[in-house]
Amino acid sequence: MPDPDVEARARAIADAAKQARQPLPRGLWILAILVGLACAVAAGLALQGVRTAPLAADVRPAPPTARGGFGLGIGLGLGAGLVIGFALARRRR
């Protein structure tokens, strides 16, 4: 059975940590909402494009120099995630 003194001290430490923690800045919440909305709109547009895609017989292969598409989207998403993650990790207290 856990020691009540240890539990009380642990609870006091946790409560002190919760009180010392500052809330995230409003601008960061707004940025996260905007990024989420942009991703939702992009996903919706991509799904809409899949429904109206031409038949496979009508599609010509892309030239070998064409770039972008899926890889570009993954890169942009990872970059935005890293920037937001570092901003959250390095925020001033």
C-alpha positions in Angstrom: 0.0 0.0 0.0 1.4 3.4 -0.9 2.7 5.7 1.8 0.3 8.6 2.3 3.2 11.0 3.0 4.8 10.2 -0.3 1.5 10.5 -2.2 0.9 13.9 -0.6 4.4 15.2 -1.4 4.0 14.0 -5.0 0.7 15.7 -5.3 2.1 18.9 -3.9 5.0 18.8 -6.4 2.5 18.2 -9.3 0.3 21.0 -8.1 3.2 23.4 -7.9 4.3 22.5 -11.4 0.8 23.1 -12.8 0.7 26.5 -11.2 4.1 27.5 -12.5 3.3 26.4 -16.1 2.4 29.4 -18.3 -0.3 29.0 -20.9 0.7 28.9 -24.6 0.6 32.3 -26.4 -2.5 33.1 -28.3 -0.6 33.6 -31.5 0.7 30.1 -31.4 -2.9 28.8 -31.0 -4.0 30.9 -34.0 -1.1 29.6 -36.0 -2.0 26.0 -35.2 -5.6 26.6 -36.2 -4.6 28.2 -39.5 -2.2 25.3 -40.3 -4.9 22.8 -39.4 -7.4 24.6 -41.6 -5.0 24.8 -44.5 -4.3 21.1 -44.2 -8.0 20.3 -44.0 -8.7 22.4 -47.1 -5.8 20.8 -49.0 -7.0 17.3 -48.1 -10.5 18.2 -49.2 -9.2 19.5 -52.5 -7.0 16.5 -53.0 -10.0 14.1 -52.4 -12.2 16.1 -54.8 -9.5 15.8 -57.4 -9.4 12.0 -57.0 -13.1 11.8 -57.8 -12.9 13.8 -61.0 -9.6 12.2 -62.2 -9.6 11.0 -65.8 -9.5 7.4 -66.6 -6.0 5.7 -66.5 -6.0 5.2 -70.3 -6.4 9.0 -70.8 -3.5 9.9 -68.5 -0.1 10.6 -70.0 3.0 10.0 -67.9 4.5 13.2 -66.4 7.8 14.3 -67.9 10.8 13.1 -66.0 11.7 16.6 -64.9 8.4 17.2 -63.2 8.7 17.7 -59.4 6.4 18.4 -56.5 3.2 16.7 -55.7 3.2 14.2 -52.8 6.9 14.7 -51.9 6.5 18.5 -51.8 3.5 18.2 -49.6 5.2 15.8 -47.2 8.2 18.2 -47.1 6.1 21.2 -46.4 4.1 19.4 -43.7 7.3 18.2 -42.0 8.8 21.7 -42.2 5.7 23.3 -40.7 5.5 20.7 -38.0 9.1 21.2 -37.0 8.8 25.0 -36.9 5.7 24.7 -34.7 7.3 22.0 -32.5 10.4 24.1 -31.9 8.3 27.2 -31.2 6.4 25.2 -28.5 9.6 23.7 -27.1 11.6 26.9 -26.9 8.9 29.3 -25.7 9.9 31.6 -22.9 8.6 31.0 -19.4 
